[in-house]
């Protein structure tokens, strides 16, 4: 089978290798699609705790080929994260903060391949009529559901979303559906602003054009930039809440955040990390067919093309994915 292979940081190629074997508690699937995530780029650059050599890819849709649990031909997605179950955080119910978290596509081979073996406990069946280009958003959707949970949003909250990429747009799509409060996306790219207005009919504007008097109850930072975090800080109301969802470079710091303002205005700042116990709800949202997530998928390709996106030789407009035709 063909697979994208990262031997070590900055060394990536498409190789041919044997199909994976399965252990007793695992199923074999044919990969139908796998989304490219910023984590994949960090693995290539050596900026995260990956296990090398590695086939990356954790936003996976597949079809069961061999299993003792699932019927052959079942369309499935996976929760890539597998906690140890015995560390302090697991036993406190904080499985996403597990000290020994193991993830498909990070610590074991992932979805940028033709075939994949996965533990049964991480597999979630999908409705057969779900389109692959929608289903690849299952894992990021599960993370977003966790972010919304942490926000404790009210159905009348005024909401700001920093960053008009795929993640920011999914937040906006869900919150527009679940709340009567106004949701505004802030995006610096004029090309994306025009695209969002045309394709999604969502409220979007450039942060430079926002009057400072306009404030929001909840602000979701989805750009993964220090400037985006600082924008969230200026946009939040007194008593409001910032959900820090975007992944900024490790070690980068803001010089604009004033602790006195956080204290005197009772501003809450909460990080949102991966997807504890939310994958089933994400699958339920997908199976409802209420949302057309595939509109976010602007770039698709085979494994040779995906290699270029991971190595940053190519950049997607919104979202790139491997589709196994």
N, C-alpha and C positions, 0 to 999 in steps of 0.2 A: 504494500500500500504506500501511497505518497503521504508525506507529512512535513510540516514546517518544523525545523529542528534548530534549537538554540543550544549550541555546544557549550558556550560560556558567553558572558556579556560581550556584545558587539560582534559575535560570530553567529550568523544565521544563514540557513540554506534550506532548500527543499530536497528531501532525501526519499529513497525507497527503503522500506524496512518491512519486516514480517508483521502480520496482523497480531494484535495483542491476544494473549491467552487470558482466561478468566479463572479466578479462584471460586471456591464454593459459594461465597456470598455475593458474587458479582454477576453482572449481565454484560453481554457484548452487544453493541449497537453500531449501526451504520450512521455516521454523522451526516445529517441533512443540511446543517448550517451552523455557523458559529460567529458571533459578533466580535469585532475588534474593540478592546477596552484600553483605556489609558494604562491599566496595570500591565498589559502585554508590552507596551512601549517601555515601561519601567523595568520589566524583566530583561528586555533586550539591552537596556543601558546599564543594568546591574544596580538599579536604584531601589530594589526591594528584596526581601529575604526569600528568593526563589531557590529551588533545588536544581542544579544543573548536572548533566545535560537534560533538556526538557522539550517536550512538545507543548507549546502554550495554548491558550484558548479556554475560557470558562463560561462563556455565554452560549450554551450548547442546546441544539435541538437534534434529536436522533430518532432512529427507528430500530426497535428491538430485533436482533438477529438470533440471539441465543440467550435463554434465561430459564431459571427454575421458578421464577416469581411472576414475570410478565409475559403475556402472550406475544408470540412472534408477530412482527408487523405493527405493534403498538407504537404510536408516535409519543415521544417523551421529551421532557427537559430535565435538567439536573440542578440540584443545589450543590455548587462546587465545594462548599465549606463543610469540613468534618471535624468537630471538636473532639477532644480526648475523653471528656466525660468524667475525669478524675481530679483535675486541677481545682484550685480554690474557686475560680470564676465559673467554671462549669457547674460546680456544686451549689453555687449561689444563683444558678439559672441564667447567668450571663455568658452563654455559650459562644457568642461572637467575640468575646474578650479572652477566650481560651488561650492559655499560655503555650499550648502545643497545637494550635490550629493547623490543620492540613487541608490543602485545597487542590482540587483538580485544575490543571493548567498552571499551577504555581509550584506545587511540591510533588505532583505526579502528572503523567502525561495527560494533555487536554485535547480540545476539540479541533485544532487545526490539523486534522488528519482524516483519512477516509473511514477509519474504524476506531472504536474506543471501548475500553472496558471500564465499568464504573460500579462501585458498591451499590447494592440494591436499595439501601436505606437513603441514598441520595437521588433516587430516580422518582420523577413525578409524571404520571401519564397525562396526556393532553387529549382533548377532543380531536377526532380524526379530521374534522373539517377546518381546523386551525391552519392558517397559512404559515409556512416556515418563516417567511419574512416578518410575520407578526411574532411568532413564538420565540425568536432569538432575543426578544426583549424581556423574557421571563425573569432572568437573574437580575438585571438592572432594575426592573419593575419591583422585585421583592425588596431591594435595597431602598427604593423610593417609598414604598409602603412603610418601612421602618422609620424613615425620615418624617413622614406625615404623622405617624404615631407619636413620635417624640415632640412634635410641635404643639400638640394639644390644641389644634386650631378650632376656632368656633365657626359655625356655619355663616356668620356674618362678618368675619374678619376681612380687613383689607390686606391683601397679600402681595409682596414683591418677590420676584425671582430674578436673581442675578445670573445672567448667562443664558443665551438662547440656543445652546446646543441641544442634543438629543435628550439629555437628562433634564435640563430646565424645561423643555417642552413637555416631557411626560408629567412632570410636576404640575405644569399649567393645565394640561388636559384633564388630569384627575381632579385637581382642586376646582376647576371650572364646573366639573360634573357634580362634585359633592358639596359645593358651597354657593351661597348667593352673594357673598362678598366679592368685590372686584379684585381680579388678579392681573398684575402688570409685570411683563417681562422687561428686563433691562439688558440691552445688547449693544456692543460697540460697533459691530460690523453692519454697515448699511445694507450690504447684500443680503445678510441673514434677516435683517429687519423687514426688508421687502418680501423675502421668501415666506417668512412667518405670517405676515399679514395676508398674503395671497393664498397660501396653502392651508393655513390653520385658523385664520380669522381670529387670532388672539391679540390682546392688547400688548403692544410692544413699543418701546421707545429707547432712545439713546440716553444713558445716564447723565450726559452733559446737558441735556435739555430739561432735566427734572428740576422744578423749583424746590429749593431747600425746605419750603414750608410743607411740602407733601411728605407725609410719613405713613408707615404701615405697621399693622399689628404683628404680622409675621413676615420675616424675610428669610428666604431660602437661598443660601450662597451656593451656586452650582457651577461657577466658572473655574474654580480651582486656582485662583490667582489672589495675591495679596491685595491688589487694587480692587478686586471684587469683594473681598472681605471688608475692606475699608469702606466701600460703597454701602454694603449691608449695614455697617455701623452708623453711617450717616442717615440711612433711610428708616431705621426702626423707631417706632413711637416710644414714648415713656411707658414703661410697663410692658413693652413688647418683647419679642423673642427672635433671636437669630439662630437658624439651623445651619451649621457649618457642614455642608455636604460635599462640596468640591474638594478634590485632593490637591492641596498646595504642595510644592516641593519641600521635602523634609528639611528642616532647619531654617526655612525662610520665616521672617518675623515682620510684624507690623510696627511702625513707629507712631501710628496715628490713633491707636486705641487708648483712651484715657480711663483708668480705673475709677476715678471720681464720678465720671458720667454714668458708668455702669452702676455704681452704688447709688447715686442721687436720683437716677431715673428708673431704678429697679429693672434694668435691662438683663435679660437672660441670654446666655450664649451656650448652645448645646451642639456638641459634635454628633454626627450620625455615621455609624460604621457598619457596613455590610447588612446582613439580613436575618437576624435571629427570629426563627419561628414565623417568617412571613412568606415563605415560598408558596405554601398552599393557597394563601389569599391571592398572590400574584397569578397563580394558575387559574384560580376562579375568575379573576378579572379578564384574563385572556380568553378563557372558554366562554365568557359572556358575549363576546364579539361586539361589545359596546364601543370599542376604540379601534381605530385603524393605525396601529403603531408603525406599520410598514412604510407609511409616508415619511418617516424619519430616516429610512434607510436610503441614502443617496448614492452610495458606492458599493458595488458588489463585485466579486471576482473569485477566481480559482486560487489555489494555494500559492502559486507564483506571484499573483497580484497581492495577496495578503501579506506575503513576505515584505513587499515594498511599503505597505502601510505600517507594519510593525517597526521597520528600520527607519521610518520617517522619510523615506525616499518619495513617498506620496502622502498627501494629507486629504482625508475625506471632507466633504462640505459639511455634513452633519455626522453621519455614521457609516462605517464600512463593515462589511461582513463577508465571510466565506459561504458561498452557496454551492453545495455538492450536487450538481445537475445529474 
